[in-house]
């Protein structure tokens, strides 16, 4: 049986993850602005490749944030259901909350992989300049 403390434990983890996602989004938006002005000055193919990666990363971050928000909503509904002594419904909402949390984390993993590819583009540019 699920108790009230079970979904309550997930609550701070989701909140902290959402904060990390927001920080990634802010850093990414700053990078996009920088690359945008750099591209208009240099018209570099590598900058254009990075911009294409950034479009995908922005989509993934929105996806991560959306599923993270859905996870916290489902977790809240789970807690509310358990407060109303509807354990079965509370369990279902908690399981759905875990699944959406997992989707959010998997999206984050994909975004990190794409981010690494973009960093490799930068590194190759530095190596070419040697």
Helices and strands as residue ranges (DSSP letters): H 4-42, H 45-83, H 87-128
